[in-house]
Amino acid sequence: MIEPNNPDIDVEALMDRVYAEVVRRQFGDGASRSNGHIATGATIDTQALEGHTASAARLAEVRTKWTGRLTFFPFNLAFVRRLLLRVLAFVFRDQRNVNFEVIYALRESAALNARLRERIVLLEERVARLELRE
C-alpha cells in the first residue's frame, strides 16, 4: 500500500480507508449499532454521533485535491486536474446540498434526543419520589 519511495501519499484517501475499515470491523460482523457504540443501555453516546456527522460533513465537502491514484497522463497535467475537479464540483453540487441538509437534520435530531433524554430522566426521578410519598 505505502511504498518507501512514494513521496505523494494521499492522506485523505488513507484516512477514508482507515475509517471504512474501522466501521466494517465494528458493524460489518453482524453487531448491531445498539450493541456497538451508538447506544449502550439507557444512555446515548452523543460523541459517537457527533463523530459520524463530522466525518460525513468532511466527506461532503468539495474536493479540492486530486487523488494520488490518478497520476498518469493526462491526469498529471495541472489544467486537466483543475478542469475535472470543477466538473465534479458542478455535477455533484445538488448532492452535496442534500448531504449537508441531512447532516444538519441529524445534528438537530441528536441534540433534540439528548434534551428529551434529560427530561425523561428528570420525570422518572419525579415519579419515583411521588411513589415513595404514597
Contact map, one row per residue, 1 for C-alpha under 8 A:
11100000000000000000000000000000000000000000000000000000000000000000000000000000000000000000000000000000000000000000000000000000000000
11110100100000000000000000000000000000000000000000000000000000000000000000000000000000000000000000000000000000000000000000000000000000
11111100000000000000000000000000000000000000000000000000000000000000000000000000000000000000000000000000000000000000000000000000000000
01111110000000000000000000000000000000000000000000000000000000000000000000000000000000000000000000000000000000000000000000000000000000
00111110000000000000000000000000000000000000000000000000000000000000000000000000000000000000000000000000000000000000000000000000000000
01111111100000000000000000000000000000000000000000000000000000000000000000000000000000000000000000000000000000000000000000000000000000
00011111100000000000000000000000000000000000000000000000000000000000000000000000000000000000000000000000000000000000000000000000000000
00000111110000000000000000000000000000000000000000000000000000000001000000000000000000000000000000000000000000000000000000000000000000
01000111111000000000000000000000000000000000000000000000000000000001000000000000000000000000000000000000000000000000000000000000000000
00000001111111000000000000000000000000000000000000000000000000000011000000000000000000000000000000000000000000000000000000000000000000
00000000111111100000000000000000000000000000000000000000000000000000000000000000000000000000000000000000000000000000000000000000000000
00000000011111110000000000000000000000000000000000000000000000000000000000000000000000000000000000000000000000000000000000000000000000
00000000011111111000000000000000000000000000000000000000000000000010000000000000000000000000000000000000000000000000000000000000000000
00000000011111111100000000000000000000000000000000000000000000000000000000000000000000000000000000000000000000000000000000000000000000
00000000001111111110000000000000000000000000000000000000000000000000000000000000000000000000000000000000000000000000000000000000000000
00000000000111111111000000000000000000000000000000000000000000000000000000000000000000000000000000000000000000000000000000000000000000
00000000000011111111100000000000000000000000000000000000000000000000000000000000000000000000000000000000000000000000000000000000000000
00000000000001111111110000000000000000000000000000000000000000000000000000000000000000000000000000000000000000000000000000000000000000
00000000000000111111111000000000000000000000000000000000000000000000000000000000000000000000000000000000000000000000000000000000000000
00000000000000011111111100000000000000000000000000000000000000000000000000000000000000000000000000000000000000000000000000000000000000
00000000000000001111111110000000000000000000000000000000000000000000000000000000000000000000000000000000000000000000000000000000000000
00000000000000000111111111000000000000000000000000000000000000000000000000000000000000000000000000000000000000000000000000000000000000
00000000000000000011111111110000000000000000000000000000000000000000000000000000000000000000000000000000000000000000000000000000000000
00000000000000000001111111111000000000000000000000000000000000000000000000000000000000000000000000000000000000000000000000000000000000
00000000000000000000111111111000000000000000000000000000000000000000000000000000000000000000000000000000000000000000000000000000000000
00000000000000000000011111111010000100000000000000000000000000000000000000000000000000000000000000000000000000000000000000000000000000
00000000000000000000001111111111100100000000000000000000000000000000000000000000000000000000000000000000000000000000000000000000000000
00000000000000000000001111111110000000000000000000000000000000000000000000000000000000000000000000000000000000000000000000000000000000
00000000000000000000000111111110000000000000000000000000000000000000000000000000000000000000000000000000000000000000000000000000000000
00000000000000000000000000111111000000000000000000000000000000000000000000000000000000000000000000000000000000000000000000000000000000
00000000000000000000000001111111101100000000000000000000000000000000000000000000000000000000000000000000000000000000000000000000000000
00000000000000000000000000100111111100000000000000000000000000000000000000000000000000000000000000000000000000000000000000000000000000
00000000000000000000000000100011111111100000000000000000000000000000000000000000000000000000000000000000000000000000000000000000000000
00000000000000000000000000000001111111110000000000000000000000000000000000000000000000000000000000000000000000000000000000000000000000
00000000000000000000000000000011111111110000000000000000000000000000000000000000000000000000000000000000000000000000000000000000000000
00000000000000000000000001100011111111110000000000000000000000000000000000000000000000000000000000000000000000000000000000000000000000
00000000000000000000000000000000111111110000100100000000000000000000000000000000000000000000000000000000000000000000000000000000000000
00000000000000000000000000000000111111110001110110000000000000000000000000000000000000000000000000000000000000000000000000000000000000
00000000000000000000000000000000111111111111100000000000000000000000000000000000000000000000000000000000000000000000000000000000000000
00000000000000000000000000000000011111111111100000000000000000000000000000000000000000000000000000000000000000000000000000000000000000
00000000000000000000000000000000000000111110000000000000000000000000000000000000000000000000000000000000000000000000000000000000000000
00000000000000000000000000000000000000111111000000000000000000000000000000000000000000000000000000000000000000000000000000000000000000
00000000000000000000000000000000000000111111100000000000000000000000000000000000000000000000000000000000000000000000000000000000000000
00000000000000000000000000000000000001110111110000000000000000000000000000000000000000000000000000000000000000000100000000000000000000
00000000000000000000000000000000000011110011111110000000000000000000000000000000000000000000000000000000000000000000000000000000000000
00000000000000000000000000000000000001000001111111000000000000000000000000000000000000000000000000000000000001000100000000000000000000
00000000000000000000000000000000000000000000111111100000000000000000000000000000000000000000000000000000000000000000000000000000000000
00000000000000000000000000000000000011000000111111110000000000000000000000000000000000000000000000000000000000000000000000000000000000
00000000000000000000000000000000000001000000111111111000000000000000000000000000000000000000000000000000000001000000000000000000000000
00000000000000000000000000000000000000000000011111111100000000000000000000000000000000000000000000000000001000000000000000000000000000
00000000000000000000000000000000000000000000001111111110000000000000000000000000000000000000000000000000000000000000000000000000000000
00000000000000000000000000000000000000000000000111111111000000000000000000000000000000000000000000000000000000000000000000000000000000
00000000000000000000000000000000000000000000000011111111100000000000000000000000000000000000000000000010011000000000000000000000000000
00000000000000000000000000000000000000000000000001111111110000000000000000000000000000000000000000000000000000000000000000000000000000
00000000000000000000000000000000000000000000000000111111111000000000000000000000000000000000000000000000000000000000000000000000000000
00000000000000000000000000000000000000000000000000011111111100000000000000000000000000000000000000000010000000000000000000000000000000
00000000000000000000000000000000000000000000000000001111111110000000000000000000000000000000000000110010000000000000000000000000000000
00000000000000000000000000000000000000000000000000000111111110000000000000000000000000000000000000000000000000000000000000000000000000
00000000000000000000000000000000000000000000000000000011111110000000000000000000000000000000000000000000000000000000000000000000000000
00000000000000000000000000000000000000000000000000000001111111000000000000000000000000000000000100110000000000000000000000000000000000
00000000000000000000000000000000000000000000000000000000111111100000000000000000000000000000000100000000000000000000000000000000000000
00000000000000000000000000000000000000000000000000000000000111110000000000000000000000001000000100000000000000000000000000000000000000
00000000000000000000000000000000000000000000000000000000000011111100000000000000000010001000000000000000000000000000000000000000000000
00000000000000000000000000000000000000000000000000000000000001111100000000000000000010000000000000000000000000000000000000000000000000
00000000000000000000000000000000000000000000000000000000000000111110000000000000000010000000000000000000000000000000000000000000000000
00000000000000000000000000000000000000000000000000000000000000111111010000000000100010000000000000000000000000000000000000000000000000
00000000010010000000000000000000000000000000000000000000000000001111111000000000000000000000000000000000000000000000000000000000000000
00000001110000000000000000000000000000000000000000000000000000000111111000000000000000000000000000000000000000000000000000000000000000
00000000000000000000000000000000000000000000000000000000000000000011111000000000000000000000000000000000000000000000000000000000000000
00000000000000000000000000000000000000000000000000000000000000000111111100110000000000000000000000000000000000000000000000000000000000
00000000000000000000000000000000000000000000000000000000000000000011111110110000000000000000000000000000000000000000000000000000000000
00000000000000000000000000000000000000000000000000000000000000000000011111110000000000000000000000000000000000000000000000000000000000
00000000000000000000000000000000000000000000000000000000000000000000001111111000000000000000000000000000000000000000000000000000000000
00000000000000000000000000000000000000000000000000000000000000000000000111111001000000000000000000000000000000000000000000000000000000
00000000000000000000000000000000000000000000000000000000000000000000011111111101100000000000000000000000000000000000000000000000000000
00000000000000000000000000000000000000000000000000000000000000000000011111111101100000000000000000000000000000000000000000000000000000
00000000000000000000000000000000000000000000000000000000000000000000000011111111100000000000000000000000000000000000000000000000000000
00000000000000000000000000000000000000000000000000000000000000000000000000111111110000000000000000000000000000000000000000000000000000
00000000000000000000000000000000000000000000000000000000000000000000000000001111111000000000000000000000000000000000000000000000000000
00000000000000000000000000000000000000000000000000000000000000000000000001111111111100000000000000000000000000000000000000000000000000
00000000000000000000000000000000000000000000000000000000000000000100000000111111111110000000000000000000000000000000000000000000000000
00000000000000000000000000000000000000000000000000000000000000000000000000000111111111000000000000000000000000000000000000000000000000
00000000000000000000000000000000000000000000000000000000000000000000000000000011111111100000000000000000000000000000000000000000000000
00000000000000000000000000000000000000000000000000000000000000000000000000000001111111110000000000000000000000000000000000000000000000
00000000000000000000000000000000000000000000000000000000000000111100000000000000111111111000000000000000000000000000000000000000000000
00000000000000000000000000000000000000000000000000000000000000000000000000000000011111111100000000000000000000000000000000000000000000
00000000000000000000000000000000000000000000000000000000000000000000000000000000001111111110000000000000000000000000000000000000000000
00000000000000000000000000000000000000000000000000000000000000000000000000000000000111111111000000000000000000000000000000000000000000
00000000000000000000000000000000000000000000000000000000000001100000000000000000000011111111100000000000000000000000000000000000000000
00000000000000000000000000000000000000000000000000000000000000000000000000000000000001111111100000000000000000000000000000000000000000
00000000000000000000000000000000000000000000000000000000000000000000000000000000000000111111110000000000000000000000000000000000000000
00000000000000000000000000000000000000000000000000000000000000000000000000000000000000011111111100000000000000000000000000000000000000
00000000000000000000000000000000000000000000000000000000000000000000000000000000000000001111111110000000000000000000000000000000000000
00000000000000000000000000000000000000000000000000000000000000000000000000000000000000000011111111000000000000000000000000000000000000
00000000000000000000000000000000000000000000000000000000000000000000000000000000000000000001111111100000000000000000000000000000000000
00000000000000000000000000000000000000000000000000000000000111000000000000000000000000000001111111110000000000000000000000000000000000
00000000000000000000000000000000000000000000000000000000000000000000000000000000000000000000111111111000000000000000000000000000000000
00000000000000000000000000000000000000000000000000000000000000000000000000000000000000000000011111111100000000000000000000000000000000
00000000000000000000000000000000000000000000000000000000100100000000000000000000000000000000001111111110000000000000000000000000000000
00000000000000000000000000000000000000000000000000000000100100000000000000000000000000000000000111111111000000000000000000000000000000
00000000000000000000000000000000000000000000000000000000000000000000000000000000000000000000000011111111100000000000000000000000000000
00000000000000000000000000000000000000000000000000000000000000000000000000000000000000000000000001111111110000000000000000000000000000
00000000000000000000000000000000000000000000000000001001100000000000000000000000000000000000000000111111111000000000000000000000000000
00000000000000000000000000000000000000000000000000000000000000000000000000000000000000000000000000011111111100000000000000000000000000
00000000000000000000000000000000000000000000000000000000000000000000000000000000000000000000000000001111111110000000000000000000000000
00000000000000000000000000000000000000000000000000001000000000000000000000000000000000000000000000000111111111000000000000000000000000
00000000000000000000000000000000000000000000000001001000000000000000000000000000000000000000000000000011111111100000000000000000000000
00000000000000000000000000000000000000000000000000000000000000000000000000000000000000000000000000000001111111110000000000000000000000
00000000000000000000000000000000000000000000000000000000000000000000000000000000000000000000000000000000111111111000000000000000000000
00000000000000000000000000000000000000000000010010000000000000000000000000000000000000000000000000000000011111111100000000000000000000
00000000000000000000000000000000000000000000000000000000000000000000000000000000000000000000000000000000001111111110000000000000000000
00000000000000000000000000000000000000000000000000000000000000000000000000000000000000000000000000000000000111111111000000000000000000
00000000000000000000000000000000000000000000000000000000000000000000000000000000000000000000000000000000000011111111100000000000000000
00000000000000000000000000000000000000000001010000000000000000000000000000000000000000000000000000000000000001111111110000000000000000
00000000000000000000000000000000000000000000000000000000000000000000000000000000000000000000000000000000000000111111111000000000000000
00000000000000000000000000000000000000000000000000000000000000000000000000000000000000000000000000000000000000011111111100000000000000
00000000000000000000000000000000000000000000000000000000000000000000000000000000000000000000000000000000000000001111111110000000000000
00000000000000000000000000000000000000000000000000000000000000000000000000000000000000000000000000000000000000000111111111000000000000
00000000000000000000000000000000000000000000000000000000000000000000000000000000000000000000000000000000000000000011111111100000000000
00000000000000000000000000000000000000000000000000000000000000000000000000000000000000000000000000000000000000000001111111110000000000
00000000000000000000000000000000000000000000000000000000000000000000000000000000000000000000000000000000000000000000111111111000000000
00000000000000000000000000000000000000000000000000000000000000000000000000000000000000000000000000000000000000000000011111111100000000
00000000000000000000000000000000000000000000000000000000000000000000000000000000000000000000000000000000000000000000001111111110000000
00000000000000000000000000000000000000000000000000000000000000000000000000000000000000000000000000000000000000000000000111111111000000
00000000000000000000000000000000000000000000000000000000000000000000000000000000000000000000000000000000000000000000000011111111100000
00000000000000000000000000000000000000000000000000000000000000000000000000000000000000000000000000000000000000000000000001111111110000
00000000000000000000000000000000000000000000000000000000000000000000000000000000000000000000000000000000000000000000000000111111111000
00000000000000000000000000000000000000000000000000000000000000000000000000000000000000000000000000000000000000000000000000011111111100
00000000000000000000000000000000000000000000000000000000000000000000000000000000000000000000000000000000000000000000000000001111111110
00000000000000000000000000000000000000000000000000000000000000000000000000000000000000000000000000000000000000000000000000000111111111
00000000000000000000000000000000000000000000000000000000000000000000000000000000000000000000000000000000000000000000000000000011111111
00000000000000000000000000000000000000000000000000000000000000000000000000000000000000000000000000000000000000000000000000000001111111
00000000000000000000000000000000000000000000000000000000000000000000000000000000000000000000000000000000000000000000000000000000111111
00000000000000000000000000000000000000000000000000000000000000000000000000000000000000000000000000000000000000000000000000000000011111
